[in-house]
Amino acid sequence: MLPLRLLARGEATPGAIACVSPWTDLTLQNASVDANEDHDKMLSRKTLELFR
């Protein structure tokens, strides 16, 4: 990972790092898509279908 290599070399490192998990269910067939709808408004089925 780049920040760790920079740190090991004593070079400047980023002020922040944003880590993103891979999206592995592009079919949206996992039941959790609908089960989590009330708890996760950002990843609703409608939003996921838009990004897909």
mmCIF file as gemmi writes it, N, C-alpha and C atoms, coordinates in Angstrom:
data_model
loop_
_atom_site.group_PDB
_atom_site.id
_atom_site.type_symbol
_atom_site.label_atom_id
_atom_site.label_alt_id
_atom_site.label_comp_id
_atom_site.label_asym_id
_atom_site.label_entity_id
_atom_site.label_seq_id
_atom_site.pdbx_PDB_ins_code
_atom_site.Cartn_x
_atom_site.Cartn_y
_atom_site.Cartn_z
_atom_site.occupancy
_atom_site.B_iso_or_equiv
_atom_site.pdbx_formal_charge
_atom_site.auth_seq_id
_atom_site.auth_asym_id
_atom_site.pdbx_PDB_model_num
ATOM 1 N N . MET Axp A 1 ? 0.844 -1.161 0 1 0 ? 1 A 1
ATOM 2 C CA . MET Axp A 1 ? 0 0 0 1 0 ? 1 A 1
ATOM 3 C C . MET Axp A 1 ? 0.898 1.235 0 1 0 ? 1 A 1
ATOM 4 N N . LEU Axp A 2 ? 0.596 2.16 -0.871 1 0 ? 2 A 1
ATOM 5 C CA . LEU Axp A 2 ? 1.434 3.335 -1.08 1 0 ? 2 A 1
ATOM 6 C C . LEU Axp A 2 ? 1.742 4.107 0.196 1 0 ? 2 A 1
ATOM 7 N N . PRO Axp A 3 ? 0.762 4.441 1.045 1 0 ? 3 A 1
ATOM 8 C CA . PRO Axp A 3 ? 1.097 5.211 2.251 1 0 ? 3 A 1
ATOM 9 C C . PRO Axp A 3 ? 2.116 4.512 3.147 1 0 ? 3 A 1
ATOM 10 N N . LEU Axp A 4 ? 2.046 3.204 3.245 1 0 ? 4 A 1
ATOM 11 C CA . LEU Axp A 4 ? 3.016 2.48 4.064 1 0 ? 4 A 1
ATOM 12 C C . LEU Axp A 4 ? 4.408 2.525 3.454 1 0 ? 4 A 1
ATOM 13 N N . ARG Axp A 5 ? 4.497 2.446 2.136 1 0 ? 5 A 1
ATOM 14 C CA . ARG Axp A 5 ? 5.812 2.563 1.481 1 0 ? 5 A 1
ATOM 15 C C . ARG Axp A 5 ? 6.387 3.952 1.683 1 0 ? 5 A 1
ATOM 16 N N . LEU Axp A 6 ? 5.547 4.972 1.56 1 0 ? 6 A 1
ATOM 17 C CA . LEU Axp A 6 ? 6.015 6.34 1.784 1 0 ? 6 A 1
ATOM 18 C C . LEU Axp A 6 ? 6.498 6.513 3.218 1 0 ? 6 A 1
ATOM 19 N N . LEU Axp A 7 ? 5.749 5.995 4.165 1 0 ? 7 A 1
ATOM 20 C CA . LEU Axp A 7 ? 6.117 6.085 5.571 1 0 ? 7 A 1
ATOM 21 C C . LEU Axp A 7 ? 7.448 5.39 5.833 1 0 ? 7 A 1
ATOM 22 N N . ALA Axp A 8 ? 7.63 4.218 5.254 1 0 ? 8 A 1
ATOM 23 C CA . ALA Axp A 8 ? 8.876 3.47 5.434 1 0 ? 8 A 1
ATOM 24 C C . ALA Axp A 8 ? 10.078 4.224 4.865 1 0 ? 8 A 1
ATOM 25 N N . ARG Axp A 9 ? 9.862 5.002 3.813 1 0 ? 9 A 1
ATOM 26 C CA . ARG Axp A 9 ? 10.941 5.787 3.192 1 0 ? 9 A 1
ATOM 27 C C . ARG Axp A 9 ? 11.148 7.132 3.884 1 0 ? 9 A 1
ATOM 28 N N . GLY Axp A 10 ? 10.275 7.457 4.826 1 0 ? 10 A 1
ATOM 29 C CA . GLY Axp A 10 ? 10.386 8.744 5.495 1 0 ? 10 A 1
ATOM 30 C C . GLY Axp A 10 ? 9.843 9.895 4.669 1 0 ? 10 A 1
ATOM 31 N N . GLU Axp A 11 ? 9.043 9.587 3.659 1 0 ? 11 A 1
ATOM 32 C CA . GLU Axp A 11 ? 8.465 10.615 2.8 1 0 ? 11 A 1
ATOM 33 C C . GLU Axp A 11 ? 7.107 11.063 3.336 1 0 ? 11 A 1
ATOM 34 N N . ALA Axp A 12 ? 6.61 12.169 2.799 1 0 ? 12 A 1
ATOM 35 C CA . ALA Axp A 12 ? 5.311 12.683 3.218 1 0 ? 12 A 1
ATOM 36 C C . ALA Axp A 12 ? 4.212 11.687 2.877 1 0 ? 12 A 1
ATOM 37 N N . THR Axp A 13 ? 3.27 11.541 3.799 1 0 ? 13 A 1
ATOM 38 C CA . THR Axp A 13 ? 2.145 10.629 3.598 1 0 ? 13 A 1
ATOM 39 C C . THR Axp A 13 ? 0.854 11.436 3.464 1 0 ? 13 A 1
ATOM 40 N N . PRO Axp A 14 ? -0.181 10.836 2.898 1 0 ? 14 A 1
ATOM 41 C CA . PRO Axp A 14 ? -1.459 11.545 2.753 1 0 ? 14 A 1
ATOM 42 C C . PRO Axp A 14 ? -2.042 11.914 4.112 1 0 ? 14 A 1
ATOM 43 N N . GLY Axp A 15 ? -2.815 12.975 4.146 1 0 ? 15 A 1
ATOM 44 C CA . GLY Axp A 15 ? -3.476 13.39 5.377 1 0 ? 15 A 1
ATOM 45 C C . GLY Axp A 15 ? -4.652 12.507 5.724 1 0 ? 15 A 1
ATOM 46 N N . ALA Axp A 16 ? -5.195 11.809 4.745 1 0 ? 16 A 1
ATOM 47 C CA . ALA Axp A 16 ? -6.331 10.913 4.966 1 0 ? 16 A 1
ATOM 48 C C . ALA Axp A 16 ? -6.353 9.865 3.864 1 0 ? 16 A 1
ATOM 49 N N . ILE Axp A 17 ? -6.988 8.741 4.163 1 0 ? 17 A 1
ATOM 50 C CA . ILE Axp A 17 ? -7.127 7.655 3.193 1 0 ? 17 A 1
ATOM 51 C C . ILE Axp A 17 ? -8.582 7.21 3.186 1 0 ? 17 A 1
ATOM 52 N N . ALA Axp A 18 ? -9.164 7.098 2.028 1 0 ? 18 A 1
ATOM 53 C CA . ALA Axp A 18 ? -10.532 6.582 1.901 1 0 ? 18 A 1
ATOM 54 C C . ALA Axp A 18 ? -10.458 5.163 1.354 1 0 ? 18 A 1
ATOM 55 N N . CYS Axp A 19 ? -10.922 4.215 2.126 1 0 ? 19 A 1
ATOM 56 C CA . CYS Axp A 19 ? -10.913 2.815 1.711 1 0 ? 19 A 1
ATOM 57 C C . CYS Axp A 19 ? -12.311 2.418 1.26 1 0 ? 19 A 1
ATOM 58 N N . VAL Axp A 20 ? -12.39 1.715 0.154 1 0 ? 20 A 1
ATOM 59 C CA . VAL Axp A 20 ? -13.676 1.317 -0.395 1 0 ? 20 A 1
ATOM 60 C C . VAL Axp A 20 ? -13.669 -0.196 -0.599 1 0 ? 20 A 1
ATOM 61 N N . SER Axp A 21 ? -14.703 -0.84 -0.135 1 0 ? 21 A 1
ATOM 62 C CA . SER Axp A 21 ? -14.838 -2.279 -0.334 1 0 ? 21 A 1
ATOM 63 C C . SER Axp A 21 ? -15.279 -2.564 -1.761 1 0 ? 21 A 1
ATOM 64 N N . PRO Axp A 22 ? -14.847 -3.687 -2.312 1 0 ? 22 A 1
ATOM 65 C CA . PRO Axp A 22 ? -15.295 -4.013 -3.667 1 0 ? 22 A 1
ATOM 66 C C . PRO Axp A 22 ? -16.771 -4.387 -3.684 1 0 ? 22 A 1
ATOM 67 N N . TRP Axp A 23 ? -17.429 -4.048 -4.753 1 0 ? 23 A 1
ATOM 68 C CA . TRP Axp A 23 ? -18.83 -4.388 -4.928 1 0 ? 23 A 1
ATOM 69 C C . TRP Axp A 23 ? -18.855 -5.72 -5.665 1 0 ? 23 A 1
ATOM 70 N N . THR Axp A 24 ? -19.27 -6.772 -4.968 1 0 ? 24 A 1
ATOM 71 C CA . THR Axp A 24 ? -19.175 -8.108 -5.552 1 0 ? 24 A 1
ATOM 72 C C . THR Axp A 24 ? -20.501 -8.671 -6.056 1 0 ? 24 A 1
ATOM 73 N N . ASP Axp A 25 ? -21.63 -8.091 -5.65 1 0 ? 25 A 1
ATOM 74 C CA . ASP Axp A 25 ? -22.926 -8.62 -6.085 1 0 ? 25 A 1
ATOM 75 C C . ASP Axp A 25 ? -23.599 -7.641 -7.044 1 0 ? 25 A 1
ATOM 76 N N . LEU Axp A 26 ? -23.111 -7.584 -8.258 1 0 ? 26 A 1
ATOM 77 C CA . LEU Axp A 26 ? -23.688 -6.677 -9.249 1 0 ? 26 A 1
ATOM 78 C C . LEU Axp A 26 ? -25.064 -7.13 -9.722 1 0 ? 26 A 1
ATOM 79 N N . THR Axp A 27 ? -25.441 -8.357 -9.393 1 0 ? 27 A 1
ATOM 80 C CA . THR Axp A 27 ? -26.763 -8.851 -9.773 1 0 ? 27 A 1
ATOM 81 C C . THR Axp A 27 ? -27.839 -8.395 -8.796 1 0 ? 27 A 1
ATOM 82 N N . LEU Axp A 28 ? -27.439 -7.917 -7.639 1 0 ? 28 A 1
ATOM 83 C CA . LEU Axp A 28 ? -28.35 -7.478 -6.576 1 0 ? 28 A 1
ATOM 84 C C . LEU Axp A 28 ? -29.302 -8.59 -6.146 1 0 ? 28 A 1
ATOM 85 N N . GLN Axp A 29 ? -28.838 -9.829 -6.164 1 0 ? 29 A 1
ATOM 86 C CA . GLN Axp A 29 ? -29.679 -10.955 -5.782 1 0 ? 29 A 1
ATOM 87 C C . GLN Axp A 29 ? -29.566 -11.31 -4.304 1 0 ? 29 A 1
ATOM 88 N N . ASN Axp A 30 ? -28.597 -10.727 -3.597 1 0 ? 30 A 1
ATOM 89 C CA . ASN Axp A 30 ? -28.431 -11.012 -2.178 1 0 ? 30 A 1
ATOM 90 C C . ASN Axp A 30 ? -29.609 -10.432 -1.404 1 0 ? 30 A 1
ATOM 91 N N . ALA Axp A 31 ? -30.187 -11.211 -0.514 1 0 ? 31 A 1
ATOM 92 C CA . ALA Axp A 31 ? -31.365 -10.785 0.249 1 0 ? 31 A 1
ATOM 93 C C . ALA Axp A 31 ? -31.075 -9.582 1.134 1 0 ? 31 A 1
ATOM 94 N N . SER Axp A 32 ? -29.822 -9.36 1.494 1 0 ? 32 A 1
ATOM 95 C CA . SER Axp A 32 ? -29.487 -8.24 2.378 1 0 ? 32 A 1
ATOM 96 C C . SER Axp A 32 ? -29.725 -6.89 1.708 1 0 ? 32 A 1
ATOM 97 N N . VAL Axp A 33 ? -29.769 -6.853 0.383 1 0 ? 33 A 1
ATOM 98 C CA . VAL Axp A 33 ? -30.05 -5.593 -0.316 1 0 ? 33 A 1
ATOM 99 C C . VAL Axp A 33 ? -31.389 -5.03 0.151 1 0 ? 33 A 1
ATOM 100 N N . ASP Axp A 34 ? -32.39 -5.871 0.207 1 0 ? 34 A 1
ATOM 101 C CA . ASP Axp A 34 ? -33.718 -5.429 0.644 1 0 ? 34 A 1
ATOM 102 C C . ASP Axp A 34 ? -33.848 -5.436 2.166 1 0 ? 34 A 1
ATOM 103 N N . ALA Axp A 35 ? -33.191 -6.378 2.829 1 0 ? 35 A 1
ATOM 104 C CA . ALA Axp A 35 ? -33.297 -6.483 4.288 1 0 ? 35 A 1
ATOM 105 C C . ALA Axp A 35 ? -32.71 -5.259 4.988 1 0 ? 35 A 1
ATOM 106 N N . ASN Axp A 36 ? -31.687 -4.642 4.4 1 0 ? 36 A 1
ATOM 107 C CA . ASN Axp A 36 ? -31.029 -3.491 5.017 1 0 ? 36 A 1
ATOM 108 C C . ASN Axp A 36 ? -31.596 -2.15 4.566 1 0 ? 36 A 1
ATOM 109 N N . GLU Axp A 37 ? -32.594 -2.169 3.74 1 0 ? 37 A 1
ATOM 110 C CA . GLU Axp A 37 ? -33.137 -0.933 3.162 1 0 ? 37 A 1
ATOM 111 C C . GLU Axp A 37 ? -33.542 0.099 4.22 1 0 ? 37 A 1
ATOM 112 N N . ASP Axp A 38 ? -34.14 -0.351 5.313 1 0 ? 38 A 1
ATOM 113 C CA . ASP Axp A 38 ? -34.579 0.581 6.355 1 0 ? 38 A 1
ATOM 114 C C . ASP Axp A 38 ? -33.416 1.154 7.159 1 0 ? 38 A 1
ATOM 115 N N . HIS Axp A 39 ? -32.269 0.485 7.127 1 0 ? 39 A 1
ATOM 116 C CA . HIS Axp A 39 ? -31.122 0.9 7.945 1 0 ? 39 A 1
ATOM 117 C C . HIS Axp A 39 ? -30.037 1.61 7.145 1 0 ? 39 A 1
ATOM 118 N N . ASP Axp A 40 ? -30.004 1.417 5.853 1 0 ? 40 A 1
ATOM 119 C CA . ASP Axp A 40 ? -28.938 1.979 5.025 1 0 ? 40 A 1
ATOM 120 C C . ASP Axp A 40 ? -29.545 2.696 3.828 1 0 ? 40 A 1
ATOM 121 N N . LYS Axp A 41 ? -29.866 3.96 4.003 1 0 ? 41 A 1
ATOM 122 C CA . LYS Axp A 41 ? -30.539 4.731 2.949 1 0 ? 41 A 1
ATOM 123 C C . LYS Axp A 41 ? -29.635 5.002 1.75 1 0 ? 41 A 1
ATOM 124 N N . MET Axp A 42 ? -28.327 5.024 1.966 1 0 ? 42 A 1
ATOM 125 C CA . MET Axp A 42 ? -27.407 5.304 0.859 1 0 ? 42 A 1
ATOM 126 C C . MET Axp A 42 ? -27.271 4.127 -0.098 1 0 ? 42 A 1
ATOM 127 N N . LEU Axp A 43 ? -27.5 2.922 0.404 1 0 ? 43 A 1
ATOM 128 C CA . LEU Axp A 43 ? -27.343 1.742 -0.437 1 0 ? 43 A 1
ATOM 129 C C . LEU Axp A 43 ? -28.678 1.02 -0.621 1 0 ? 43 A 1
ATOM 130 N N . SER Axp A 44 ? -29.691 1.775 -0.921 1 0 ? 44 A 1
ATOM 131 C CA . SER Axp A 44 ? -30.998 1.178 -1.198 1 0 ? 44 A 1
ATOM 132 C C . SER Axp A 44 ? -30.936 0.481 -2.563 1 0 ? 44 A 1
ATOM 133 N N . ARG Axp A 45 ? -31.895 -0.367 -2.821 1 0 ? 45 A 1
ATOM 134 C CA . ARG Axp A 45 ? -31.942 -1.058 -4.116 1 0 ? 45 A 1
ATOM 135 C C . ARG Axp A 45 ? -31.977 -0.046 -5.264 1 0 ? 45 A 1
ATOM 136 N N . LYS Axp A 46 ? -32.768 1.008 -5.104 1 0 ? 46 A 1
ATOM 137 C CA . LYS Axp A 46 ? -32.877 2.027 -6.155 1 0 ? 46 A 1
ATOM 138 C C . LYS Axp A 46 ? -31.513 2.669 -6.446 1 0 ? 46 A 1
ATOM 139 N N . THR Axp A 47 ? -30.773 3.008 -5.398 1 0 ? 47 A 1
ATOM 140 C CA . THR Axp A 47 ? -29.456 3.622 -5.57 1 0 ? 47 A 1
ATOM 141 C C . THR Axp A 47 ? -28.475 2.639 -6.189 1 0 ? 47 A 1
ATOM 142 N N . LEU Axp A 48 ? -28.486 1.41 -5.707 1 0 ? 48 A 1
ATOM 143 C CA . LEU Axp A 48 ? -27.57 0.391 -6.254 1 0 ? 48 A 1
ATOM 144 C C . LEU Axp A 48 ? -27.861 0.136 -7.734 1 0 ? 48 A 1
ATOM 145 N N . GLU Axp A 49 ? -29.133 0.095 -8.094 1 0 ? 49 A 1
ATOM 146 C CA . GLU Axp A 49 ? -29.482 -0.096 -9.507 1 0 ? 49 A 1
ATOM 147 C C . GLU Axp A 49 ? -29.003 1.072 -10.355 1 0 ? 49 A 1
ATOM 148 N N . LEU Axp A 50 ? -29.059 2.267 -9.813 1 0 ? 50 A 1
ATOM 149 C CA . LEU Axp A 50 ? -28.559 3.45 -10.539 1 0 ? 50 A 1
ATOM 150 C C . LEU Axp A 50 ? -27.059 3.341 -10.779 1 0 ? 50 A 1
ATOM 151 N N . PHE Axp A 51 ? -26.301 2.955 -9.765 1 0 ? 51 A 1
ATOM 152 C CA . PHE Axp A 51 ? -24.844 2.845 -9.902 1 0 ? 51 A 1
ATOM 153 C C . PHE Axp A 51 ? -24.417 1.642 -10.737 1 0 ? 51 A 1
ATOM 154 N N . ARG Axp A 52 ? -25.234 0.616 -10.744 1 0 ? 52 A 1
ATOM 155 C CA . ARG Axp A 52 ? -24.89 -0.604 -11.478 1 0 ? 52 A 1
ATOM 156 C C . ARG Axp A 52 ? -24.89 -0.299 -12.962 1 0 ? 52 A 1
